[in-house]
Amino acid sequence: MVDGDPQDRGRRLLVLGAGPAQLGLLAAARRRELYVIAADRDPSAPGFRHADRRAIVSVEDEQGIERLAAAERVRGIVAPGIDWPVAIAARVASRLALAHAISPETAGLCTSKLQQRERFAEAGVPQPEFVACRGIDEARRAAEQLGYPCVVKAPDRQGQRGLSLVESPDRLEIAVERALDASRTASLLVERQVAGTEVTVNAFSVAGTFFPLTITDRHLAAPPAFGVALAHSWPSTLEPRTIAMAIDAARKAAAAVEVRDGPTYTQVLVPESGTPLVGELAARVGGGHDAELCRVAVGVDLNALTIDAAFGERIARQRVAPTARADGACIRFLVAPEGELRTVSGLEEAHGREGIHGIRIYRRPGHVFGPLRRGSDRAGAILATGESADDALERADEAARLIRFDVARVGTEVA
């Protein structure tokens, strides 16, 4: 498939989500002249500008999504960038007899960290040691068993919701409360904290064959923004042997949850010594513009592949064969000062810098920025290439310094 292929015109695609995590796929669908219905509960979601129809409905409202899909007579449903709707898309597609990349059973495994970890354990996939808990008493025993610092998380959330790094026993109770408040199942996970490097393996599977595309280093914000990426850079700075081990772990993880077709986004923890461990796998494109980075770095259009998989189309293997397009590439996220956004300036000048391929601003004037705690608190992103990963990051940093977020202080604290 190519942009503007005549057989694309008018085909109806339902995209679950119109936020920053869906911008790349929505833009790709628009270029292909598909009829795009975007669903999001936020009327100001930035991705709506790429849609033919805006549906103001929560992507977690399964009955509402099914009614929408049936009424719009869609040919495909896709949930890029966010986890929970992946399962909703698979179940709705199954009930409406639509082609879909993964089964409802696989989607369920990919959206429950607990079920996923249990399947990993059965299949021998390397992962951090963990304990499933239902309250503070069980969490205390688990933390004592695993040791501090440890990680406490809700088993069915993403984007740092209900996620905490607990460095001492006196901080455990508040972390448990956060996890249980976020959890859909009144349960939580306590995990051993793995010190080392984090990488993301972005891949696409075709008929059971796993094709790794980009392995990117995750550059993380300092606490209390635990787990929030400030940048993804490619190629990874890990040794080739370690990269191969990370890819093998991601391949085993995809096989364990039976992802045979479509994209996977796997976070891998690489200890200072020892075997890389799978933190989690998602059956979707990454929400941090990973597909756009993949396109400029290795020439594989993950967004286009994901759209075709949503329509149940056969994917030719040559379309997932990486071909180096750049020596280095990165996504560098923007963080705005706290306050109510008035204007954003410097974009034209930043766009003109060498190596800058795109800049996305997520919020409109009137949005109130709080402190950086979760991925959704980021203000935008820059896609850059360079002669190396470090050079790409330097170019993105130079562009970021030209972008100015004018904010007004607000009278009440922003949570």
C-alpha positions in Angstrom: 0.0 0.0 0.0 1.1 3.6 -0.7 -0.3 6.9 0.3 -3.4 7.7 -1.7 -3.9 4.2 -3.2 -7.3 4.2 -4.9 -8.5 1.2 -3.0 -8.0 3.0 0.2 -10.5 5.8 -0.6 -13.6 5.7 1.5 -12.6 2.6 3.5 -13.8 3.3 7.0 -11.4 3.0 9.9 -12.3 3.5 13.6 -9.3 4.8 15.6 -9.7 4.5 19.4 -8.1 7.7 20.8 -7.3 11.1 19.3 -4.7 12.2 21.7 -0.9 12.7 21.3 -0.3 8.9 21.2 -2.6 8.5 18.2 -1.4 11.5 16.1 1.0 9.6 13.9 -1.4 6.9 12.9 -4.3 9.3 12.4 -2.1 11.5 10.1 -1.0 8.4 8.2 -4.7 7.3 7.7 -5.5 10.8 6.5 -2.7 10.7 3.9 -4.2 7.4 2.6 -7.6 9.0 2.0 -9.4 6.6 4.3 -12.6 7.6 6.0 -11.5 8.0 9.5 -13.7 8.0 12.6 -11.8 9.0 15.7 -13.2 8.3 19.2 -12.1 10.3 22.2 -13.9 11.7 25.2 -11.9 14.9 25.0 -13.5 17.4 22.6 -10.2 19.2 22.2 -8.1 16.1 21.4 -5.4 17.2 18.9 -5.9 14.1 16.6 -9.5 15.1 15.7 -8.1 17.4 13.0 -7.1 14.3 11.0 -10.6 12.7 11.3 -13.5 12.8 9.0 -15.8 12.2 11.9 -15.3 13.1 15.6 -17.0 10.8 18.1 -17.0 12.2 21.6 -17.0 8.9 23.5 -14.6 7.3 25.9 -12.3 4.7 24.4 -13.0 2.6 27.5 -16.8 2.6 26.8 -17.0 -0.8 25.1 -20.7 -0.7 24.4 -20.4 2.8 23.0 -17.5 1.8 20.8 -19.4 -1.2 19.5 -22.5 0.9 18.7 -20.3 3.4 16.9 -18.5 0.8 14.9 -21.7 -0.9 13.8 -23.4 2.4 13.0 -20.5 3.7 10.9 -20.1 0.3 9.1 -16.3 0.3 9.7 -14.0 -2.1 8.0 -11.3 -2.0 10.7 -10.7 -0.9 14.3 -7.3 0.0 15.7 -6.1 1.2 19.1 -2.7 2.8 18.7 -0.6 4.1 21.6 -2.7 3.1 24.6 -3.2 -0.3 26.2 -6.7 -0.9 27.5 -8.5 -0.1 24.2 -6.4 -2.8 22.5 -8.6 -5.4 24.1 -11.8 -3.5 23.4 -10.9 -3.2 19.7 -10.2 -6.9 19.5 -13.5 -7.9 21.2 -15.6 -5.5 19.2 -14.0 -6.6 16.0 -14.7 -10.2 16.9 -18.4 -9.6 17.7 -18.9 -7.6 14.5 -17.0 -10.3 12.4 -14.4 -7.8 11.3 -10.8 -8.8 10.4 -8.3 -8.0 13.2 -4.6 -8.5 13.8 -5.0 -10.2 17.2 -7.6 -12.3 19.0 -9.6 -11.2 22.0 -7.6 -13.7 24.1 -4.3 -12.4 23.0 -5.5 -8.8 23.5 -6.5 -9.7 27.1 -3.1 -11.0 27.9 -1.5 -7.9 26.4 -3.6 -5.5 28.5 -3.3 -7.3 31.9 0.2 -7.1 33.4 -0.7 -9.9 35.8 -2.0 -12.3 33.2 0.9 -11.4 31.0 3.5 -12.0 33.7 1.9 -15.3 34.5 2.0 -16.4 30.9 5.7 -15.2 30.7 6.5 -17.3 33.7 4.9 -20.4 32.1 6.8 -19.8 28.9 10.2 -19.0 30.5 10.3 -15.4 29.4 12.9 -13.5 31.5 11.2 -10.9 33.6 11.6 -9.1 37.0 10.5 -11.0 40.0 7.0 -10.0 41.1 4.2 -10.8 43.6 0.5 -10.1 43.0 -1.2 -8.6 46.0 -4.6 -7.4 47.2 -3.8 -5.1 50.0 -1.2 -3.4 52.2 -0.4 -6.5 54.3 0.3 -8.7 51.3 2.3 -5.8 49.7 4.4 -5.4 52.9 5.3 -9.1 52.8 6.1 -8.9 49.1 8.3 -5.9 49.5 10.2 -7.5 52.4 10.7 -10.6 50.2 11.8 -8.7 47.1 13.7 -5.9 49.0 13.7 -2.1 48.7 13.6 -0.2 46.4 10.7 -2.0 44.7 8.1 -1.0 42.2 4.4 -0.9 43.0 1.9 -0.8 40.1 -1.7 -1.3 39.0 -1.8 -4.4 36.8 -4.1 -2.9 34.2 -3.0 0.7 33.7 -0.4 2.5 31.6 1.2 5.9 31.5 2.4 5.8 35.1 -1.1 5.7 36.5 -0.8 3.9 39.8 2.9 3.4 39.4 5.4 4.2 42.2 9.1 3.5 43.0 9.1 2.7 46.7 12.5 3.3 48.3 11.7 2.6 51.9 8.9 0.9 54.0 7.5 4.2 55.2 6.5 5.0 51.6 4.8 1.7 50.8 1.3 2.5 52.1 0.8 5.5 49.9 2.1 3.7 46.9 -0.3 0.8 47.5 -3.2 3.3 47.9 -2.3 4.9 44.5 -2.1 1.5 42.8 -5.4 0.3 44.2 -7.1 3.6 43.3 -6.0 3.2 39.7 -6.6 -0.6 39.5 -9.7 -1.9 37.7 -9.4 -5.2 39.6 -8.7 -4.2 43.2 -5.2 -5.8 42.9 -1.6 -4.6 42.5 1.8 -5.9 41.6 5.0 -5.5 43.7 8.1 -6.0 41.6 11.8 -6.1 42.2 13.4 -2.9 41.0 15.9 -3.5 38.2 18.8 -1.1 38.1 20.3 -0.6 34.7 19.2 0.6 31.2 15.8 0.5 29.6 15.3 -0.1 25.9 12.2 -0.4 23.7 12.0 -3.1 21.1 9.6 -1.9 18.4 8.7 -4.9 16.1 6.1 -6.2 13.7 5.0 -9.8 13.3 3.9 -11.4 10.1 2.3 -14.9 10.2 4.2 -15.7 13.4 7.6 -14.3 12.3 8.9 -11.6 14.6 10.6 -8.7 12.8 12.6 -6.3 15.1 12.7 -2.8 13.7 14.1 -0.3 16.1 15.7 -0.8 19.5 15.8 2.5 21.2 17.3 3.7 24.5 14.8 5.3 26.9 16.0 8.5 28.6 14.0 8.8 31.8 13.0 11.8 33.9 14.2 12.1 37.4 11.8 11.2 40.3 9.1 11.8 41.2 8.3 11.3 37.4 9.2 7.6 37.7 9.1 5.8 34.4 8.4 9.0 32.3 10.5 9.1 29.1 12.1 12.4 28.1 13.5 10.9 24.9 13.9 7.8 22.9 17.1 7.5 20.8 18.3 5.2 18.1 20.5 3.2 17.7 20.8 1.9 21.2 24.2 2.4 22.8 24.1 -1.2 24.2 26.7 -3.7 23.0 25.5 -5.7 20.0 25.4 -9.0 22.0 23.2 -7.3 24.6 20.9 -5.9 21.9 20.5 -9.4 20.4 19.6 -10.7 23.9 17.0 -7.9 24.3 15.5 -8.7 20.9 15.4 -12.4 21.8 13.5 -11.6 25.1 11.0 -9.5 23.2 10.5 -12.3 20.6 9.9 -14.8 23.3 7.4 -12.5 25.0 5.4 -12.0 21.7 5.3 -15.7 21.2 4.2 -16.3 24.8 1.1 -14.1 24.4 0.5 -15.4 20.9 1.0 -12.2 18.9 1.4 -13.6 15.4 0.5 -10.5 13.4 0.8 -6.8 14.0 2.9 -4.4 16.0 4.5 -5.0 19.4 6.0 -2.5 21.7 8.2 -4.2 24.3 10.0 -2.5 27.2 13.1 -4.4 28.2 15.1 -3.8 31.3 18.8 -4.4 31.0 20.6 -5.0 34.3 24.1 -3.8 34.9 25.0 -7.5 34.7 22.9 -10.4 33.7 20.1 -11.2 31.3 17.7 -8.6 29.8 14.3 -8.8 31.4 10.9 -8.0 29.8 9.2 -5.3 31.7 6.0 -5.4 29.6 4.7 -6.0 26.1 1.9 -4.1 24.3 0.3 -5.3 21.0 0.3 -1.9 19.5 2.5 0.9 18.1 4.3 2.9 20.8 2.6 6.0 22.1 5.7 8.1 22.0 5.9 8.6 18.2 7.9 5.4 17.9 6.4 4.6 14.5 7.5 8.0 13.1 11.0 7.4 14.4 11.0 4.0 12.8 10.1 5.5 9.5 13.0 8.0 9.4 15.5 5.7 10.9 15.0 2.4 9.1 12.5 3.2 6.3 9.7 1.0 7.7 6.3 2.6 7.9 4.8 1.1 11.1 1.7 3.2 11.0 0.8 2.0 7.5 1.5 -1.6 8.5 -0.7 -1.2 11.5 -3.5 0.2 9.5 -3.3 -2.7 7.0 -3.2 -5.2 9.9 -6.4 -3.6 11.2 -8.1 -4.3 7.9 -6.8 -7.9 8.0 -4.6 -7.5 5.0 -1.7 -9.8 4.2 1.6 -8.1 4.8 4.5 -8.7 2.3 7.7 -9.5 4.3 9.7 -7.0 2.3 7.7 -4.2 3.8 9.2 -5.0 7.2 12.8 -5.2 6.1 14.7 -2.4 7.7 16.9 -0.2 5.5 19.0 2.4 7.2 17.8 5.9 6.4 19.8 7.8 9.1 22.8 7.2 11.3 20.9 8.3 14.3 17.4 9.4 15.3 15.4 10.4 18.3 12.1 11.6 19.8 12.7 14.3 22.3 9.7 15.3 24.4 8.9 18.9 25.5 8.0 19.8 29.0 6.3 23.2 29.6 6.4 25.3 32.8 3.6 24.9 35.2 0.6 27.2 34.5 -2.1 28.0 32.0 -0.9 28.0 28.4 -1.2 31.2 26.6 0.9 30.9 23.5 3.7 28.7 21.9 6.4 30.6 19.9 9.6 29.7 18.2 8.1 26.8 16.2 9.1 28.1 12.8 12.7 28.7 13.8 12.9 25.3 15.5 11.5 23.6 12.4 14.2 25.1 10.3 17.1 23.6 12.3 19.2 20.9 10.6 17.9 17.4 11.2 14.4 18.3 12.5 11.8 16.2 10.8 8.7 17.2 12.8 7.5 19.0 15.9 4.2 18.2 17.6 2.6 20.5 20.2 0.0 18.6 22.2 -2.0 21.3 24.0 -4.0 24.4 23.0 -4.1 27.7 24.8 -6.1 27.4 28.0 -4.6 24.0 29.0 -3.2 24.0 32.5 0.2 22.3 32.9 1.0 20.8 36.2 4.2 19.2 37.4 5.7 16.4 35.3 4.4 13.1 36.8 3.1 11.1 33.9 3.6 10.8 30.2 0.4 12.7 29.6 2.0 15.8 31.3 4.4 16.3 28.4 3.8 19.2 26.2 5.0 18.0 22.8 7.7 16.2 20.9 10.5 16.7 18.4 11.6 14.1 15.8 15.2 14.6 14.8 18.0 12.7 12.9 21.7 13.1 13.0 25.1 11.5 12.4 24.6 9.4 15.6 22.0 9.0 18.4 23.9 11.7 20.4 24.0 14.0 17.5 20.2 13.6 16.9 19.6 14.4 20.6 21.8 17.5 20.4 19.9 18.7 17.4 16.6 18.1 19.1 17.8 19.9 22.2 18.8 22.9 20.1 15.4 23.0 18.6 13.7 22.6 22.0 15.6 25.7 23.3 13.9 27.8 20.6 10.4 26.8 21.6 8.8 28.9 24.3 5.7 28.1 26.2 4.1 31.2 27.6 2.1 30.3 30.6 0.3 32.2 33.3 0.4 31.2 36.9 -2.8 29.9 38.3 -4.2 30.5 41.7 -4.8 26.9 42.7 -2.4 24.0 42.8 -2.6 21.7 39.7 -2.8 18.0 40.7 
